[in-house]
């Protein structure tokens, strides 16, 4: 007898890199672009739309996701789609298009290939 695929605890799980490197570091960091504040904005937006919680959407802080040169960055699971963003409008587009409607936002998407 076949078993049904397991359901994920969250339908979508977004991780924001909020890494902060020391001044003068040889690499940029996402927090230099206000990543923690942007994460806070999207978390509040998801709660306001009543999308948060088990079976819904979770917005998390991550340490360094090692793509800060392309950042700020966030990744959406379970698809594993990586994004960069500039402001709340970009995050709203990711929320509406990808998280709610299931359509990745190609203009903000980062390449899947680590060498790209």
Secondary structure, 3 states (H helix, E strand, C coil): CCCCCCCCCCCEEEEEECCCCCCCCCCCCHHHHCHHHHHHHHHHHHHHCCCECCCCEEEEEECCCCCHHHCCEEEEECCCEEEECCCHHHHHHHHHHHHHCCCCCHHHECCCCCCC
